[in-house]
Amino acid sequence: LCFALWALSFCEDAIPMFAEDPLRHLCQSVTNAPREKVVRVGLAALRNLVGKQQFNGSMIEFGLLKTLANLRHHQFGDDDVANDVKEVYNALLADFRVLSSFERYAQEISSGQLEWSNTIHTTKFWREHAREFEYNDFALIKRLIRLLDDEDPQVIAIACYDLGEFVRFYPNGKSLLKTLGAKDKAMELLTHENEEVQKYALACVSKIMLNNWEFV
């Protein structure tokens, strides 16, 4: 499949069909493939797609930028693979830098790959952007709540933190999160096996239920 997509990436008429699943498959092949041959073919196809339609943003959403950041330090047997890594990484990084912090947050939430950051997942971010989460009937908040069921403890901990900050800075945030089921999910996480998850789940529940949560 990866080879077939690589061949199609040279055909301009076929470019629109790469939206969503084919593009996601190529990104996953680069991230998860155990063999350099598969990575090479996937990267070559992605290099052909860089800068076309809205593919750069989708690649970032699918976590390719993080993968390429790691691959830059990998020793490949084929110089063409290293060159493709460099070219695609630089193109995506340039697009990523021009995105607003809210756009970067939205892409990260959509990808489900949450990581601590000094620009998002911060008090400053939520103070400035809480009201923007009203868009599309709070779709991003609902996605954040679903991430409380993720298998990665870091993702769960960050989701708890972000939901707690949303409560702090969005008017009537407490009532909204209770209605959407966030409080009940967070309470279940109080007994999670991971201590970091417990810590942020407790903070989240406290922010939803108490006025003076800082003293908990």
N, C-alpha and C positions, 0 to 999 in steps of 0.2 A: 504493500500500500504506500509506503513512504517513497519508494522509487517511482511509482505511478504519479504521485503528487508532485515529485520533483520534475518529471517530464512535462506535466501540465502547467507548471509554473512558468514555462517559457512561452506559453500560448496566451496572448492577450485576451482572446475571447473567453478563455477559461478562468480568468482571474476572479470574476465575481463569485464563482462557486466555492472559493476558498473561505468565504465568510463562515464564522462559527466552527462547526465540527472539523472540517479538513485542516483549518489553521490550528485549532486546538490540538489535533493529532500530531501535527508537525512539532509544535512546541513541546508536547509530552514526549515525543520520540527523542528530542534533544536532551530533555531533562532526565528521562528514565532509561534510555537505551544502554545496555551493558557493553555494546560493541561500537568501536570507533567508526566502523563502516556505516552503521545506521545514523550515527550522529553527523557524519560527514554529508550524507545525502539529505538529511533533514535540514541542516544548516544551509546547504546550497539552495534548497528550495525557498527557505525563509529569506535568504539574501535577495532572491529574485522578487520577493513580495514586499520588501521594505519600501516604505514611501508610497505605496499604492492604496487607494481607497482609505479606509480607516484602520488598516491592518496594524500599524505601529501601536496604536492605543490598545488594540486587542492583544497583541503580543505581550505588552506590559501587563495587561490584566491577567493573562494566563501565566504570569510569573517568569517569563523568559528573561527579563532583565537580570533578575537575581541569579538565574542559572548561568547566564553568560558571564556575570561578574566572577563567578567561581571558576568557570572554564578558562578564563583568561590566564590563569596560573597553572593550567594543566599542560603537560608536555605531550603533544600529539606527534604521531609518526609521520603525518602528512602536513606540510606547511600550508596547504590550501585550507585545511580545517581551521588552523590558527588565524589565518587571514579572514575567513568568514566570521569567526567569533568576534574579531576586532571590529569588522565593518558593521555587523548587525548590532553589536553592543553600543558602539558610538552613535549610531543612528537612533536607537531607542533611548539612549541616555539624553540626547539632545532634545527629544520630544518630552521626556519625563521632566526635564528641568524647567520647561516653559509652562507646565501644568500648574494650576493653583494648588494650594495645600488641600483644599476641599476636593478637587478633582483627583488628586493622588489618593486621598482617603477613599473616595468612592471606588476607584479601581482596585484598591487593596481589599476592601470589603467584598467586592464582587468576586475577586479571585479566591477569597477565603484563606489567604496566606498572611496572617497578621504578624507584624513584628514591631517591637518597641522602637519608637522614634522620638527624636527631640523636636520634631516639627508637627507631627500628628500624634494622636494618643497623648495629648498634653492638656493641661487646664487652659492654657492660652488658646489652643485650637478650638476647644468646645465653647469657650466664652465668645469667640468671634463667629462661630459657624453653626451654633445649635439650631437656629431658626431655619437654616437651609435644608435641614433634614425633613421639613414638611413636604418637600417635593415628592410627587407621585405617591401620595398617601403614606408617607413615612416608610417608603420601600427599603431604604438603607437601614433604618432602625429594625425593621422586621427581619432583614437579613442578618443583622447583628445578633438578634435574639436567637435565630436558628443556629448561629455559631456556638451558642452555649452547649450544644450537643456534639460539638466537634471532638475528635479523638486526641488532638494535640493540646496538651495542658497550657502551653503558651497562648494559643489562639483563644482558649476559654478564658484565661486570666485577663487578656487584653479586652476581650468582649465585655467581661464584667466591669472592668475599669471604665470603658467608654460609655456603657449604659449608665453607670453611676454619675459620670460627668454630664451626660445628657440631662439627667434628672436635675442636677444642680443649676443648669443654665437655660433650660427650656421651660417656659411657663406651663404649668399643669403637667409637667413631665412625669411626676409621680403617678398621677391618675392614668395617664396614657400607658405607661409601662405595666401597671397593674392590669389594665384592660387587655393588653397584648400578651399577658402571661409571663412577662419577664421576671416578676417578683418570685413566682412559684418556682421557675426554673433555677433562679439564682439561689433560692433557699435549699433546693436539692443539692446544690454544689457545695454547701457548707460541710458536707461529709465526704467530699471528694478525696481520693487518696493522695493527691498532690497538694502540698502545703501552700504553694503560690496561688493555686486556684481557690483554696479555702480562704486565703487572705483577701483576695479581690472580690470573691463572692460575698464575704461578710461586709466589706465596704460598700458594695453595690446594694445589698439588702438594707443596710443602715441608711444609705442616702435616700432610698425609696420610702422607708417607713418612719424615719426620725427627722426632726428639724435640727437638732444639735448632734448630728452624726459624728462630728470630729472628736467627741468625747467618749466614743465607744472604744 
